[in-house]
């Protein structure tokens, strides 16, 4: 749902095939007005220190990152069906060997009238994206009559955590798209979605009333260290700019943000009573931004649009300092970058240099189309290189998650969930890994082996629970029948209670 211009809403007229476009005012600030002020260091928390104790040492100066590999922009990578008059606000996940994308559009065939969320997939961010099996692009989520999102569902941000997909989205009840709010839906396949709350999980704070009446929306979610981080726009936030630009951050261990919510303020993350607590600190002056955690840099990256393209602004883990200078992906842009991310919202690994290079790829709208709304989704990207992503054991475990590589004893090591699992058979490790290295990373030599997957290891299976290898009395879930077969593992059926009694390791594969 747009915050920067007039937008148009497609209405249906009886059973007529023709669609009439009806303008809906949202806001009227320009792209340049949403550009960063460059004053983040002055507003970061903890600069003055506790009263009477003197100022703490200033953080290290930001590091300049080396960039190469500029790519993309040659062609439109995705669009909706024939009556999809706009396409923007995408979210993208590298899920297995597939890049999955959800974005905002509108179909006359998907009631009610208003924004719909479409879905498509491709082999790479450069597309072409198509519906499942190469078919037409379906609308997978639409308005819910009578609810806060009765007319519009837009600006999706999708994560997959623990086998469940979570979609955070902007919802609005009426044409004028003000007093927007953020909802959440879940899915087991990314295609069929179910609302899991009766109303929105984030509403506008109402700290300040501005001409821009958009409200709260444009969410971007990341899962890190057991926390769900949610960054979003709130044009009524105290720390937003005069035009409503700004990005606020909440976090909770509950994906529904119904309990244990913390808000980012001048003094860091603090517990708040609700998600509508005052918005006292913005991390970047922008609309329609995206968020990603970059393990190799040990930093958050925020993608947001500026006059020279898509800027990547970096923050450390607790948003107290900016460890790197911003970098820019040169792009022709019009609305909302979607970063290509792993299912948990972390940066993908580089197939060229896993430890020393980070790919940053974005997809976003590039023009205002015939409906006076953004469209023509294109892909752009760059690489940051010269990174010491595996310089320490902790950093290596994070960067190499899901990677298999040679062990010191002529077997294979699989890194998963911060652990090293030693696997007897290379064929099994290859099946369970998302990437395989031919050389060992030295930092892993300091990490103890958490479990060993021997050939023929017994697996257990329980109805409604799943299947897992039993390694030293712990069940490590596995969904790959190919891995079970390659390991010659017999599968023993057990009851749900017996399954629940086992300690659990991270999922393999």
C-alpha positions in Angstrom: 0.0 0.0 0.0 1.6 3.2 -1.2 2.6 6.1 1.1 4.1 8.5 -1.4 1.6 9.3 -4.1 -2.0 9.2 -5.2 -2.8 5.5 -5.9 -5.6 4.0 -7.9 -8.0 1.2 -6.8 -9.6 -1.1 -9.3 -13.3 -1.6 -8.7 -15.6 -4.2 -10.2 -18.9 -3.1 -11.7 -21.5 -5.8 -11.5 -20.5 -8.7 -13.9 -19.0 -6.4 -16.5 -15.5 -7.4 -17.7 -14.3 -3.8 -17.9 -12.6 -2.3 -14.8 -12.9 1.3 -13.7 -9.9 3.0 -11.9 -10.8 5.1 -8.9 -8.1 7.2 -7.3 -7.5 6.9 -3.6 -5.4 9.5 -1.8 -2.7 8.2 0.5 0.1 10.8 0.8 1.9 13.3 -1.3 5.6 13.4 -0.5 8.3 12.9 -3.1 11.1 10.4 -3.3 13.7 13.0 -2.4 11.8 13.8 0.8 12.2 10.2 2.0 16.0 10.2 1.6 18.1 9.7 4.7 19.2 12.8 6.6 22.6 11.3 7.4 22.3 12.0 11.1 22.0 8.5 12.5 25.1 8.7 14.6 23.7 11.7 16.4 20.5 9.9 17.3 21.9 6.5 18.2 21.4 5.5 21.8 24.0 5.5 24.6 26.0 8.5 23.3 26.0 10.4 26.6 26.4 7.5 29.0 24.7 7.3 32.5 24.5 10.6 34.4 27.6 11.2 36.4 29.7 8.4 34.8 31.0 10.3 31.8 30.5 9.5 28.2 31.4 6.0 27.0 34.1 5.5 24.3 32.7 6.3 20.9 32.0 3.3 18.6 34.6 2.5 15.9 34.4 4.4 12.7 32.3 2.7 10.0 34.2 0.5 7.6 34.0 1.1 3.9 32.9 -2.0 2.0 34.3 -3.1 -1.3 31.6 -3.6 -4.0 31.6 -5.3 -7.4 29.4 -7.5 -9.5 26.7 -5.0 -10.5 23.9 -6.8 -12.3 20.3 -6.7 -13.4 17.8 -4.2 -14.8 17.7 -5.5 -18.3 14.1 -6.7 -18.3 10.9 -7.0 -16.3 11.1 -10.2 -14.2 7.5 -10.6 -13.0 4.0 -9.2 -13.5 0.5 -10.2 -12.7 -2.3 -11.3 -15.0 -3.9 -9.3 -17.8 -5.9 -7.1 -15.4 -3.1 -6.5 -12.8 -2.6 -2.8 -13.3 0.2 -2.5 -10.8 2.9 -4.7 -9.3 5.1 -3.6 -6.3 6.2 -4.2 -2.7 7.7 -7.7 -3.2 9.2 -10.0 -0.6 11.6 -12.8 -1.8 12.9 -16.0 -0.2 15.5 -18.4 -1.5 13.7 -21.6 -0.4 15.6 -24.7 -1.4 16.6 -24.3 -5.0 13.7 -21.9 -5.8 13.3 -18.1 -5.4 9.8 -17.5 -4.2 8.2 -14.0 -4.5 5.0 -12.5 -3.1 4.0 -8.9 -4.0 1.1 -6.4 -4.1 -1.2 -6.2 -7.1 -4.9 -6.4 -7.9 -7.0 -9.0 -9.7 -10.6 -8.5 -10.8 -11.1 -12.2 -10.2 -10.1 -12.0 -6.5 -12.8 -10.3 -4.5 -13.2 -8.0 -2.7 -12.1 -5.0 -4.7 -8.7 -3.8 -3.5 -5.1 -4.9 -3.2 -4.3 -8.6 -3.5 -1.1 -10.5 -2.8 0.2 -12.5 -5.7 2.7 -15.4 -5.8 5.3 -16.6 -8.3 8.6 -18.5 -8.4 11.8 -18.7 -10.5 15.2 -20.3 -10.6 17.0 -17.0 -9.8 16.1 -13.4 -8.9 16.5 -12.5 -12.6 13.4 -14.5 -13.4 11.3 -15.0 -15.3 8.8 -15.5 -12.4 5.7 -17.6 -13.1 3.0 -19.4 -11.1 3.6 -22.9 -9.6 4.5 -25.3 -12.4 5.1 -22.5 -14.8 1.4 -21.5 -14.9 -0.4 -18.2 -14.4 0.4 -16.1 -11.4 -2.3 -16.6 -8.7 -3.6 -14.3 -6.0 -3.0 -16.1 -2.8 -4.3 -13.5 -0.2 -7.0 -10.9 -0.4 -9.2 -8.7 1.8 -11.4 -10.1 4.6 -14.8 -8.4 4.5 -15.8 -6.8 7.8 -12.3 -6.8 9.2 -9.5 -4.3 9.5 -8.2 -5.6 6.1 -11.6 -5.7 4.5 -10.4 -4.1 1.2 -6.6 -4.1 1.0 -3.9 -6.6 1.7 -0.5 -5.5 0.5 3.2 -5.1 1.3 3.9 -8.7 2.3 7.0 -9.8 4.2 7.4 -13.5 4.4 9.5 -15.7 6.8 9.7 -19.5 7.2 10.5 -20.5 10.8 10.2 -24.0 12.2 8.4 -25.2 9.1 5.7 -22.5 9.2 5.5 -19.5 6.9 4.6 -16.2 8.4 3.3 -13.4 6.3 3.2 -9.9 7.8 1.2 -7.5 5.6 -0.5 -4.1 5.4 -4.3 -4.2 5.7 -6.9 -1.5 5.2 -10.7 -1.5 5.4 -11.5 1.2 2.9 -10.7 3.1 -0.3 -8.7 5.9 1.3 -6.0 3.6 2.8 -5.5 5.7 5.9 -5.3 4.3 9.4 -3.6 1.3 7.9 -2.5 -1.5 10.3 -0.3 -4.6 10.1 -1.7 -8.2 10.1 -0.2 -11.7 10.1 -1.1 -14.9 8.4 0.4 -18.4 8.5 0.8 -21.1 5.9 2.4 -24.5 5.6 3.3 -24.1 1.9 3.5 -20.4 1.2 0.4 -20.7 -1.0 -2.6 -21.2 1.3 -2.8 -18.7 4.1 -4.8 -18.4 7.3 -5.3 -15.4 9.5 -4.3 -16.3 13.0 -5.5 -13.2 14.9 -8.9 -11.5 15.1 -7.4 -8.1 14.2 -4.2 -6.4 13.4 -1.0 -7.0 15.4 0.3 -3.5 15.0 -1.8 -0.3 14.7 -0.7 3.3 14.3 0.7 4.8 17.5 -1.0 8.2 17.1 1.9 10.1 18.7 1.6 12.9 16.1 -1.1 13.7 13.5 0.4 14.7 10.2 -1.0 15.5 6.8 0.1 12.0 5.7 -2.7 9.9 7.1 -1.3 6.5 6.0 -0.9 5.0 9.5 1.1 1.8 10.1 2.2 -0.6 7.4 4.9 -1.7 5.0 6.3 -4.4 7.4 9.7 -6.1 7.0 10.4 -9.2 9.3 13.6 -11.0 10.3 14.1 -14.0 12.7 17.3 -13.8 14.7 18.4 -15.5 17.9 14.9 -16.6 18.7 13.5 -13.1 18.2 11.0 -11.9 15.5 12.1 -8.4 14.4 9.5 -6.3 12.7 10.4 -3.0 11.0 7.6 -0.8 9.6 6.3 2.6 8.6 4.1 4.6 11.0 3.3 8.1 9.7 1.9 9.0 13.2 5.1 8.0 15.0 6.8 10.6 17.2 10.2 10.1 15.5 8.9 10.1 11.9 9.9 12.9 9.6 7.6 15.8 8.8 6.2 13.9 5.9 5.7 10.6 7.9 8.9 8.9 6.6 10.6 6.7 9.1 11.2 3.0 10.0 10.4 1.7 13.5 11.4 -1.6 15.0 9.6 -4.0 17.4 10.7 -7.5 18.4 9.2 -10.4 20.2 9.8 -14.1 20.7 6.1 -14.5 19.8 5.5 -14.3 16.0 2.1 -12.8 16.6 3.6 -10.0 18.8 0.9 -10.7 21.4 3.3 -10.9 24.4 6.9 -10.0 25.4 7.1 -7.1 22.9 10.1 -4.8 23.0 10.3 -1.5 21.1 13.5 0.1 19.9 13.9 3.5 21.4 16.7 6.0 22.3 18.0 3.6 25.0 17.8 0.4 23.0 15.1 -2.2 23.2 12.8 -1.9 26.1 9.7 -3.8 27.1 6.4 -2.2 26.2 2.8 -2.9 27.0 1.6 -3.2 23.4 2.8 -2.8 19.8 1.1 0.7 19.8 3.7 2.1 22.2 5.1 5.5 21.2 7.5 5.4 18.3 10.5 7.2 19.8 13.2 6.2 17.4 13.5 5.7 13.6 16.4 3.7 12.1 16.2 5.2 8.6 14.2 8.1 7.0 12.3 6.1 4.3 9.1 4.6 3.2 8.7 1.0 2.0 12.1 -0.4 3.2 13.2 -4.0 3.7 15.3 -5.6 6.4 17.8 -8.4 6.4 20.4 -9.9 8.8 23.8 -10.4 7.3 25.7 -13.1 9.2 29.0 -12.5 7.4 28.9 -8.8 8.4 27.3 -9.4 11.8 24.9 -6.6 11.0 21.4 -5.7 9.8 21.0 -4.2 6.3 18.1 -1.9 5.5 17.3 -1.5 1.8 15.6 1.8 1.0 15.1 4.0 -2.0 17.1 7.2 -2.6 17.7 9.4 -5.6 20.8 7.4 -6.7 19.2 3.9 -6.3 18.7 1.4 -3.6 20.8 2.3 -0.5 21.9 -0.3 2.0 22.2 1.1 5.5 23.8 -1.1 8.1 23.2 -1.3 11.9 24.8 -3.6 14.4 22.9 -6.2 16.4 21.3 -3.9 18.9 21.0 -0.8 16.6 23.6 1.2 18.7 26.1 1.8 15.9 26.5 1.7 12.2 29.6 -0.6 11.5 29.8 0.0 7.8 29.3 2.9 5.4 26.2 2.6 3.3 26.5 1.2 -0.2 24.2 1.8 -3.2 22.8 -0.6 -5.7 22.4 1.6 -8.9 18.8 1.1 -9.9 15.9 2.7 -11.8 13.3 2.7 -9.1 9.8 3.7 -8.3 8.5 1.8 -5.2 9.6 -0.6 -2.5 12.7 -2.8 -2.7 12.4 -6.4 -1.8 15.7 -8.0 -0.7 16.4 -11.6 -1.8 16.7 -13.4 1.6 16.9 -16.9 3.1 13.7 -18.2 4.7 14.6 -16.7 8.1 15.3 -13.3 6.7 19.1 -13.7 6.6 21.3 -12.9 3.7 21.9 -15.7 1.2 25.4 -17.1 0.9 27.6 -16.6 -2.1 28.2 -19.6 -4.3 31.5 -18.0 -5.4 33.0 -17.3 -2.0 30.9 -18.4 1.0 33.0 -16.7 3.7 34.4 -13.6 1.7 31.5 -12.4 -0.4 27.8 -11.4 0.3 25.3 -11.0 -2.6 22.7 -8.2 -2.2 19.9 -8.6 -4.7 16.7 -6.6 -4.8 13.5 -6.6 -6.9 11.3 -3.5 -7.1 8.9 -1.5 -9.3 10.6 0.7 -11.7 7.9 2.9 -13.4 4.5 4.4 -12.9 2.2 2.6 -15.2 -1.0 3.4 -17.0 -3.0 3.2 -13.8 -0.9 5.9 -12.2 0.6 3.2 -9.9 4.0 1.4 -9.7 4.8 -1.6 -11.9 7.4 -3.3 -14.0 9.3 -5.4 -11.3 13.0 -5.6 -12.2 16.0 -7.2 -10.5 19.2 -5.5 -9.5 22.2 -6.6 -7.5 25.8 -6.1 -6.3 28.3 -8.1 -4.2 30.1 -6.9 -1.2 33.5 -8.7 -1.1 36.7 -8.9 1.0 34.6 -9.9 4.0 36.1 -12.0 6.8 32.8 -13.8 7.3 34.4 -17.0 8.8 37.2 -15.4 10.8 35.9 -16.7 14.1 34.1 -20.0 15.1 30.9 -18.2 16.1 30.7 -16.2 12.8 31.6 -19.3 10.8 28.8 -21.3 12.4 26.3 -18.6 11.4 27.6 -18.0 7.9 27.9 -21.7 7.1 24.5 -22.8 8.4 23.2 -25.5 6.1 26.7 -26.0 4.5 28.6 -29.3 4.2 32.3 -29.4 4.0 35.1 -32.0 4.5 35.9 -33.0 8.1 39.4 -33.7 9.3 38.8 -37.4 9.3 37.7 -38.2 5.8 34.0 -37.8 6.5 31.8 -34.7 6.0 30.7 -32.0 8.5 27.3 -30.5 8.2 26.7 -27.1 10.0 23.2 -26.7 11.2 21.6 -24.5 13.9 25.0 -23.5 15.4 26.2 -27.1 15.6 28.5 -29.4 13.7 27.2 -32.8 12.8 29.7 -35.3 11.4 28.2 -37.4 8.6 29.8 -40.7 7.5 28.6 -40.6 3.9 29.2 -37.7 1.5 26.1 -38.6 -0.4 24.0 -38.1 2.7 25.7 -34.8 3.6 25.2 -33.5 0.1 21.5 -34.4 0.2 21.1 -32.6 3.6 23.1 -29.5 2.6 22.1 -26.4 0.7 25.7 -25.9 -0.4 28.8 -28.1 -0.4 32.4 -26.9 -0.1 35.4 -28.7 -1.3 37.7 -27.2 1.3 37.4 -27.0 5.1 37.1 -23.7 6.9 39.8 -23.5 9.6 37.6 -21.7 12.1 35.5 -24.9 12.5 38.4 -26.8 13.9 37.7 -25.1 17.2 34.0 -26.2 17.3 33.3 -29.6 18.9 31.2 -32.1 17.0 27.7 -32.1 18.5 26.6 -35.4 17.0 27.6 -38.1 14.5 25.4 -39.5 11.8 26.7 -43.0 11.1 25.7 -45.1 8.2 22.6 -47.1 9.1 21.6 -44.9 12.0 18.1 -45.7 13.1 15.4 -43.0 12.4 12.0 -42.7 14.2 8.7 -41.5 12.8 5.5 -40.4 14.6 2.2 -39.5 13.0 1.7 -35.7 13.1 5.2 -35.1 14.3 7.6 -36.1 11.5 10.7 -38.2 11.1 14.2 -37.8 12.6 17.5 -39.5 13.1 18.3 -40.6 16.6 21.8 -39.4 17.4 23.0 -40.1 21.0 19.5 -40.1 22.4 18.4 -36.9 20.6 16.1 -36.7 17.6 17.3 -34.5 14.8 14.3 -34.0 12.5 14.7 -34.7 8.8 12.2 -34.4 5.9 14.3 -35.9 3.1 13.4 -39.4 2.2 16.4 -39.4 -0.1 18.7 -38.8 2.9 17.2 -41.7 4.8 17.6 -44.0 1.8 21.1 -42.9 1.1 22.1 -43.5 4.7 20.4 -47.0 4.7 18.5 -45.9 7.8 15.6 -48.1 9.1 12.6 -46.1 10.2 10.8 -47.1 13.4 7.3 -46.0 14.0 6.7 -44.6 17.5 3.8 -42.8 19.3 3.5 -39.1 19.6 4.2 -39.2 23.3 7.5 -41.1 22.8 8.5 -38.6 20.1 7.7 -35.6 22.4 9.8 -37.2 25.1 13.0 -37.1 23.0 15.3 -34.1 23.2 15.3 -32.4 19.8 18.2 -31.1 17.7 17.9 -28.7 14.8 16.3 -29.9 11.6 18.7 -31.5 9.1 18.2 -30.4 5.5 
